């Protein structure tokens, strides 16, 4: 009987982990589509990004930003960066913040 009780828990855990993995993959794809041209694959900015003032995500000033501040920069735009308020969902923006924080 214990094996039967553990089975659903394992299935539930696999579903949660699978959903989190899919969410991370979606954020990575979204970053590549919307952000990478200026911010680079590693978040350190590209020559194009440097010309328009795109921030290096590893810079101390960016690292000090709260997740909310970063979310608002994505949502409302900042400097020459376009606002994504009408282009992607709030949940996608939150996922982008998590993804950006994960860049090394």
Buried (B, 14 or more C-beta within 10 A) or exposed (E): EEEEEEEEEEEEEEEEEEEEEEBBEBBBEBBEEBBBEBBBEEBBBBEEBBEEEBBBBEEEEBEEBEEEEBBBBBBEEBEEBEEBBEEBEEEBBBBBBEBBEEBE
